[in-house]
Amino acid sequence: MNWILLVLIMHLTWAIENVYTKIVIGSKIKNPYVFLILITILSVLVLPFVGSQYIVVPPGNIMWWLLLASLFYTLAGFPYVKAMEIEEVTRINILWNAIPVFSLILGWTIIGDKISGIELLAMIFLLTGAVVASLKKSNSSFKLSSAFWLMLLSCGLFALYALTIRHISPLVAFPTIFFWIILFDAITITISFAFKKIRQDFVQTIRSNSIGFFGLFFGIVVITNIGLYLNQLALFLKPGALVYAFEGIQVLFV
């Protein structure tokens, strides 16, 4: 399948998740971190759909790289859900366009990823409008969106995740990567329960919402993980700078 088509479908699934996240945080789920914990833990329910031939222990030190990738992915979610709580969803999506900048810099400097001149020009073209759109007019001057720094942190962590996946992609099948990333995410995020406020809000969220709500929530979990699966497949084919250069499409979907 063409990598661009993979990326377009990926952004469509994540746009659905973005809109749902904005609707739910602050209404059904008061604490944005509880939302992230729920969506991460429930993601393990999609693992039985991974072919059994891919559920293997990778050779050598690949397991440590997978753990590192999952850690970057999990940590990136925390500033994202906080930004979603305080900022409008379309503006949040515009700020995702910082990911290819980080990916390009890290890819070139660390693992030597290269893209062609035409691909670089296309990426710059896509990013320019997004950077301008991330500015807000205040009286006679412009200022950055209030969620800018949170999203900058999230984008940097997602770029590190993409770089790690790109590094190990020639060494292990991507469904195996998908399996271990989901599993490690669910395990590492449980560390959040060390905080009493998170535990209390988590229990309150479970008690205050209906079975129907959690049914729909799980539907979003499935859609989000379809996007993650396509994301990892695309990273097998192209550098992260290009895979994430289509963030502007996600804005349109939203």
C-alpha positions in Angstrom: 0.0 0.0 0.0 1.2 3.5 -0.8 2.7 5.1 2.3 0.8 8.4 1.7 -2.5 6.5 1.8 -1.5 4.9 5.0 -0.7 8.3 6.5 -4.0 9.8 5.3 -6.0 7.0 6.9 -3.9 7.3 10.1 -4.7 11.0 10.4 -8.4 10.3 9.8 -8.5 7.9 12.8 -6.5 10.3 15.0 -8.8 13.2 14.0 -11.7 11.2 15.3 -9.8 10.5 18.5 -9.0 14.3 18.8 -12.6 15.4 18.6 -13.7 12.7 21.0 -11.0 13.6 23.5 -12.0 17.3 23.5 -15.7 16.4 24.0 -15.0 13.9 26.9 -12.3 15.8 28.8 -13.9 18.2 31.2 -17.4 16.6 30.8 -17.4 12.9 31.3 -13.8 12.7 32.5 -12.7 15.6 34.6 -9.0 14.7 34.9 -7.3 14.6 31.5 -4.6 12.2 32.8 -7.3 9.7 33.7 -8.5 9.8 30.1 -5.0 9.0 29.0 -4.7 6.1 31.5 -8.0 4.6 30.4 -7.3 4.7 26.7 -3.8 3.2 27.3 -4.9 0.4 29.5 -7.9 -0.5 27.4 -5.6 -0.7 24.3 -4.4 -4.1 25.5 -7.8 -5.5 24.5 -6.8 -5.1 20.8 -3.7 -7.3 21.2 -5.5 -10.6 20.6 -6.0 -9.3 17.0 -2.2 -9.4 16.4 -1.3 -12.6 14.6 0.2 -15.2 16.9 3.2 -15.5 14.6 4.2 -12.0 15.5 3.9 -12.4 19.3 7.5 -13.2 19.9 10.4 -12.0 22.0 12.7 -9.9 19.7 16.3 -10.9 19.5 19.3 -9.1 21.2 18.6 -5.7 22.8 15.6 -4.9 20.6 13.4 -5.3 23.7 15.1 -2.4 25.4 14.5 -0.3 22.3 10.9 -1.2 22.3 10.6 -0.2 26.0 12.3 3.1 25.2 9.9 3.8 22.3 6.9 3.0 24.5 8.2 5.3 27.2 8.5 8.2 24.7 5.0 7.4 23.4 3.5 7.3 26.8 5.1 10.4 28.1 4.1 12.4 25.0 0.5 11.7 25.8 0.5 13.7 29.1 1.3 17.2 27.8 -1.1 16.4 24.9 -4.2 15.7 27.0 -3.4 18.7 29.2 -3.2 20.9 26.2 -6.4 19.5 24.9 -8.1 20.5 28.2 -7.1 24.2 27.8 -7.0 24.8 24.1 -9.4 24.4 21.1 -9.0 21.1 19.2 -8.2 22.5 15.8 -5.4 24.7 17.2 -4.0 21.6 18.9 -3.9 19.8 15.6 -2.0 22.7 14.0 0.6 22.5 16.6 1.3 18.8 15.8 3.2 20.1 12.8 6.2 20.6 15.0 6.7 16.8 15.0 8.3 16.6 11.5 10.7 19.5 12.4 11.9 17.5 15.4 11.9 14.3 13.4 14.0 15.8 10.6 16.6 17.2 13.0 16.9 14.1 15.1 16.8 11.7 12.1 19.6 13.5 10.3 21.8 14.0 13.4 21.3 10.6 15.1 20.6 7.8 12.6 21.4 9.6 9.3 17.9 9.5 7.8 17.9 11.3 4.5 15.0 12.8 2.4 15.2 14.2 -1.1 15.2 17.9 -2.0 11.7 17.7 -3.4 10.4 15.9 -0.2 12.1 18.6 2.0 10.5 21.4 -0.1 7.1 19.8 0.2 7.5 19.4 4.0 8.5 23.1 4.4 5.5 24.1 2.3 3.1 22.1 4.5 4.7 23.5 7.7 4.7 27.2 6.8 0.9 27.7 6.9 0.6 25.7 10.2 3.2 27.8 12.0 1.4 31.0 10.9 -2.0 29.6 12.0 -0.6 28.7 15.4 -0.4 32.4 16.2 -3.2 34.3 18.0 -4.0 38.0 17.6 -4.1 39.9 20.9 -5.0 43.6 20.4 -2.4 44.8 17.9 0.1 42.0 18.4 0.4 38.3 18.0 1.1 35.6 20.6 1.5 31.9 20.7 -1.3 29.6 21.6 -1.5 28.9 25.4 -0.9 25.2 24.7 2.2 25.9 22.6 4.8 24.8 25.1 2.9 21.7 26.1 2.5 20.6 22.5 6.2 21.4 21.8 7.1 19.0 24.5 4.7 16.4 23.3 5.9 16.7 19.7 9.5 16.3 20.8 8.7 13.1 22.6 6.6 11.8 19.7 9.6 12.5 17.4 11.9 10.5 19.7 9.3 7.6 19.6 9.3 7.8 15.8 13.1 7.8 15.6 13.3 4.8 17.8 10.7 2.9 15.8 12.6 3.8 12.6 15.9 2.6 14.1 14.6 -0.9 14.9 12.2 -1.3 11.9 14.8 -3.2 9.8 15.3 -5.7 12.6 11.8 -6.8 13.6 8.3 -7.2 12.0 6.1 -4.1 12.6 3.2 -6.2 14.1 5.7 -7.3 16.8 6.6 -3.7 17.5 2.9 -2.8 17.7 2.3 -5.6 20.2 5.1 -4.7 22.5 4.5 -1.0 22.4 0.9 -1.4 23.4 1.8 -3.8 26.2 4.6 -1.7 27.6 2.5 1.4 27.4 -0.2 -0.2 29.5 2.3 -1.4 32.0 4.3 1.8 32.4 1.3 4.1 32.6 0.1 2.3 35.8 3.0 4.1 37.6 0.6 7.1 37.5 -1.5 5.3 40.2 1.2 6.2 42.7 -0.4 9.6 42.9 -3.4 9.6 45.2 -5.3 12.3 43.2 -5.1 10.1 40.0 -6.3 7.0 41.9 -9.3 9.0 43.3 -10.2 10.5 40.0 -9.9 7.2 38.2 -12.3 5.5 40.7 -14.7 8.4 40.4 -14.6 8.2 36.6 -15.4 4.5 36.6 -18.3 4.9 39.0 -19.9 8.0 37.4 -20.1 6.7 33.8 -22.4 4.2 32.2 -21.6 0.9 30.4 -22.7 2.6 27.2 -20.1 5.3 27.6 -17.4 2.8 28.1 -18.6 0.9 25.0 -18.2 4.0 22.9 -14.9 4.7 24.6 -13.6 1.3 23.6 -14.6 2.0 20.0 -12.4 5.1 20.1 -9.6 2.9 21.6 -9.9 0.6 18.6 -9.9 3.5 16.1 -6.9 5.1 17.8 -4.9 1.9 17.7 -5.7 1.4 14.0 -4.0 4.8 13.5 -1.0 3.7 15.6 -0.7 0.5 13.6 -0.7 2.4 10.3 1.7 4.9 11.8 4.3 2.2 12.6 3.8 0.7 9.2 4.4 4.1 7.5 7.6 4.5 9.6 8.9 1.3 8.1 8.6 2.9 4.7 9.6 6.5 5.2 11.4 8.8 7.7 9.4 10.3 10.5 9.9 13.8 9.1 7.8 12.8 6.1 5.3 10.6 7.9 4.4 13.5 10.2 4.6 16.2 7.6 0.9 15.6 6.7 -0.4 16.9 10.1 -2.2 19.6 8.2 -4.5 17.0 6.8 -5.5 16.0 10.3 -6.6 19.6 10.9 -8.9 19.5 7.9 -10.3 16.2 9.1 -11.0 17.7 12.6 
